Amino acid sequence: MFRTNLATNYLKRTFRPLYGWTQATPKSGYLDPAWARTVAIYPGFVLTKTVGNNYTLIGSAPTTTDTDQQPAGFVGQFIGGAGIDELLESGVNALAVWVLGPDAEFEVLAPAFDSVTGGSWATADAGDGTDTLVYAYVAGPNQGQLCLFGATGTGAASTAGTVAVARLVQVESTNSIIIAGLRGTY
């Protein structure tokens, strides 16, 4: 549940646990004070750890190559997405960073995943038992948003990372997918 105004009371969280009460952990953290809020963040966007207990969108932390940043988890709050900034409205910079175990499953609603240009989600599941890995954009206007490997976002301005963040379990519809935590090493 989250607080919203009457004009946006139809909104739902875009990242919802299906099998997560014992399979996933919502770690406590803080939005990095250096984050300029240049991209609207929806629940389910991918974060990376910066200094101390601070987190920022993957691709924002200074590294040698942004496409190789390690994902730390998935954000649990709206931070500018849909015009709602739960952190500013509460006056506390604390956020939940969902860390998925290998048997955790979450439903992800658009726009937490790129349902428009993020690749062909409908054909991503090979149907032969092999894992389809899910990645996140590390640059551009779609930064932090889930996508398939090699996808280019809006106007080819977004770059998909090279480190997998989850596994695709099922495509529910054009606006809903189910992801799971990674198994072993990918």
Secondary structure as UniProt FT lines:
FT   HELIX           6..8
FT   TURN            9..10
FT   STRAND          15..19
FT   TURN            21..23
FT   STRAND          24..31
FT   TURN            33..34
FT   TURN            43..44
FT   STRAND          46..49
FT   TURN            52..53
FT   STRAND          54..57
FT   TURN            58..59
FT   HELIX           66..68
FT   STRAND          73..75
FT   STRAND          79..80
FT   HELIX           81..83
FT   HELIX           86..90
FT   STRAND          94..100
FT   TURN            102..103
FT   STRAND          105..109
FT   TURN            110..111
FT   TURN            115..117
FT   HELIX           121..123
FT   STRAND          132..139
FT   TURN            141..144
FT   STRAND          146..147
FT   TURN            149..150
FT   HELIX           154..156
FT   STRAND          159..160
FT   STRAND          166..173
FT   TURN            174..175
FT   STRAND          176..180
//
